[in-house]
Amino acid sequence: FINAGVAEQNMVSTAAGLARGGFRPWTYSIAPFMYARPFEQIRNDVCLNRLPVRLVGNGGGYGYGVMGATHHALEDYGSLLALEDMHAFIPAFGRDVAPVVKRLHEFSHPSYLRLGLSEEPRDFKVPEYGAWRQLLTGGGPTLVAVGPLIGTLLGPLASMPPERRPSVWVLAELPIQRLPDELLQSLKESQHLFVIEEHVAHGSVGHALAAHLLLAGRAPKRFTHRHAMRYPSGRYGSQAFHRRECGLDAESLLAQLAHLPTEGP
């Protein structure tokens, strides 16, 4: 273990050197100091050389709340996935972390692990970890969520009438390689893709997923995207405060779902 101090650029370059020497280095900091501050070193030292350095950022999205914009990570995986051979992992639940870490230990690509507070309901049985998992079934839109944000939404969504409840999926690995057949079937039936994530629209899963479906000739008739809108009021608060401002909270989501038409898109 090497404490790099307040020197994240040097930490990443050191990790790249260790990886070149055959080690399996991990770097860790709060998320914005893990991807934004050392971005040049990630680009030049890690990704251009395709070295298996594992970047671990804690507090994805608005995780650091009242500490403000400098401590928020709203464009992290979008920025990093623009780099050579980078992969991102975004566990949704606490029990996802162990299998992700085990996988990354043997991973041969540059990678980014985005951590956040696990918020799943206590009585919810979390499926075994996978890049894609279906969490709820329903006759409403096909909803894709990213990361631990889904934990705050599961209880309210599960209580919806089955005919209006979305078919809920969670995505944990990027870039998008392929879509499950069951997800494609759900989209074919619902004709409405609904994506929710704690990340700005640019470089988001919503945009990547929409492009993927369009290129495959499977684009649904309707597309709804709920994402981080930075700071609508210009104020800072808790993670829950920022989610409410951006319509990423359960109350806002249920209100929008309640006003969707009950027949065809």
GINORRA-V7591 format. One record per residue. RES is the residue in three letters. PHI is phi in whole degrees, -180 to 180 (* if undefined). Layout:
res:RES phi:PHI
res:RES phi:PHI
This chain:
res:PHE phi:*
res:ILE phi:-121
res:ASN phi:-84
res:ALA phi:-80
res:GLY phi:72
res:VAL phi:-83
res:ALA phi:-154
res:GLU phi:-65
res:GLN phi:-63
res:ASN phi:-66
res:MET phi:-59
res:VAL phi:-68
res:SER phi:-65
res:THR phi:-63
res:ALA phi:-62
res:ALA phi:-63
res:GLY phi:-63
res:LEU phi:-64
res:ALA phi:-63
res:ARG phi:-63
res:GLY phi:-87
res:GLY phi:99
res:PHE phi:-81
res:ARG phi:-120
res:PRO phi:-76
res:TRP phi:-119
res:THR phi:-119
res:TYR phi:-144
res:SER phi:-165
res:ILE phi:-68
res:ALA phi:-52
res:PRO phi:-64
res:PHE phi:-84
res:MET phi:-96
res:TYR phi:-116
res:ALA phi:-87
res:ARG phi:-62
res:PRO phi:-101
res:PHE phi:-59
res:GLU phi:-63
res:GLN phi:-70
res:ILE phi:-63
res:ARG phi:-65
res:ASN phi:-83
res:ASP phi:-86
res:VAL phi:-93
res:CYS phi:-77
res:LEU phi:-65
res:ASN phi:-100
res:ARG phi:51
res:LEU phi:-95
res:PRO phi:-80
res:VAL phi:-91
res:ARG phi:-103
res:LEU phi:-96
res:VAL phi:-114
res:GLY phi:-116
res:ASN phi:-97
res:GLY phi:84
res:GLY phi:-60
res:GLY phi:68
res:TYR phi:-93
res:GLY phi:-54
res:TYR phi:-94
res:GLY phi:38
res:VAL phi:-68
res:MET phi:-73
res:GLY phi:90
res:ALA phi:-58
res:THR phi:-65
res:HIS phi:-108
res:HIS phi:-97
res:ALA phi:-123
res:LEU phi:-102
res:GLU phi:-137
res:ASP phi:-70
res:TYR phi:-71
res:GLY phi:-65
res:SER phi:-68
res:LEU phi:-69
res:LEU phi:-71
res:ALA phi:-77
res:LEU phi:-92
res:GLU phi:-57
res:ASP phi:64
res:MET phi:-78
res:HIS phi:-128
res:ALA phi:-123
res:PHE phi:-125
res:ILE phi:-131
res:PRO phi:-59
res:ALA phi:-94
res:PHE phi:-133
res:GLY phi:-55
res:ARG phi:-75
res:ASP phi:-78
res:VAL phi:-64
res:ALA phi:-59
res:PRO phi:-66
res:VAL phi:-68
res:VAL phi:-61
res:LYS phi:-61
res:ARG phi:-67
res:LEU phi:-66
res:HIS phi:-58
res:GLU phi:-103
res:PHE phi:-70
res:SER phi:-104
res:HIS phi:-118
res:PRO phi:-60
res:SER phi:-146
res:TYR phi:-128
res:LEU phi:-108
res:ARG phi:-98
res:LEU phi:-104
res:GLY phi:-156
res:LEU phi:-73
res:SER phi:-76
res:GLU phi:-131
res:GLU phi:-71
res:PRO phi:-61
res:ARG phi:-65
res:ASP phi:-94
res:PHE phi:-94
res:LYS phi:-86
res:VAL phi:-79
res:PRO phi:-65
res:GLU phi:-55
res:TYR phi:-58
res:GLY phi:-164
res:ALA phi:-59
res:TRP phi:-124
res:ARG phi:-143
res:GLN phi:-92
res:LEU phi:-104
res:LEU phi:-141
res:THR phi:-112
res:GLY phi:180
res:GLY phi:-96
res:GLY phi:-90
res:PRO phi:-64
res:THR phi:-92
res:LEU phi:-104
res:VAL phi:-114
res:ALA phi:-114
res:VAL phi:-123
res:GLY phi:77
res:PRO phi:-67
res:LEU phi:-52
res:ILE phi:-61
res:GLY phi:-60
res:THR phi:-76
res:LEU phi:-104
res:LEU phi:-61
res:GLY phi:-59
res:PRO phi:-61
res:LEU phi:-68
res:ALA phi:-64
res:SER phi:-82
res:MET phi:-71
res:PRO phi:-58
res:PRO phi:-54
res:GLU phi:-71
res:ARG phi:-108
res:ARG phi:-64
res:PRO phi:-67
res:SER phi:-83
res:VAL phi:-102
res:TRP phi:-123
res:VAL phi:-124
res:LEU phi:-110
res:ALA phi:-124
res:GLU phi:-135
res:LEU phi:-134
res:PRO phi:-73
res:ILE phi:-70
res:GLN phi:-95
res:ARG phi:-153
res:LEU phi:-107
res:PRO phi:-61
res:ASP phi:-59
res:GLU phi:-66
res:LEU phi:-68
res:LEU phi:-63
res:GLN phi:-66
res:SER phi:-61
res:LEU phi:-65
res:LYS phi:-61
res:GLU phi:-80
res:SER phi:-81
res:GLN phi:56
res:HIS phi:-146
res:LEU phi:-95
res:PHE phi:-125
res:VAL phi:-114
res:ILE phi:-133
res:GLU phi:-158
res:GLU phi:-94
res:HIS phi:-157
res:VAL phi:-65
res:ALA phi:-64
res:HIS phi:-67
res:GLY phi:76
res:SER phi:-85
res:VAL phi:-64
res:GLY phi:-56
res:HIS phi:-69
res:ALA phi:-65
res:LEU phi:-69
res:ALA phi:-62
res:ALA phi:-65
res:HIS phi:-59
res:LEU phi:-69
res:LEU phi:-64
res:LEU phi:-66
res:ALA phi:-86
res:GLY phi:71
res:ARG phi:-122
res:ALA phi:-64
res:PRO phi:-74
res:LYS phi:-75
res:ARG phi:-127
res:PHE phi:-139
res:THR phi:-122
res:HIS phi:-131
res:ARG phi:-104
res:HIS phi:-147
res:ALA phi:-65
res:MET phi:-113
res:ARG phi:62
res:TYR phi:-136
res:PRO phi:-55
res:SER phi:-93
res:GLY phi:78
res:ARG phi:-110
res:TYR phi:-114
res:GLY phi:-159
res:SER phi:-69
res:GLN phi:-59
res:ALA phi:-62
res:PHE phi:-60
res:HIS phi:-67
res:ARG phi:-62
res:ARG phi:-62
res:GLU phi:-60
res:CYS phi:-99
res:GLY phi:72
res:LEU phi:-99
res:ASP phi:-92
res:ALA phi:-62
res:GLU phi:-61
res:SER phi:-66
res:LEU phi:-65
res:LEU phi:-64
res:ALA phi:-63
res:GLN phi:-69
res:LEU phi:-64
res:ALA phi:-66
res:HIS phi:-98
res:LEU phi:-75
res:PRO phi:-63
res:THR phi:-84
res:GLU phi:-116
res:GLY phi:-2
res:PRO phi:-70
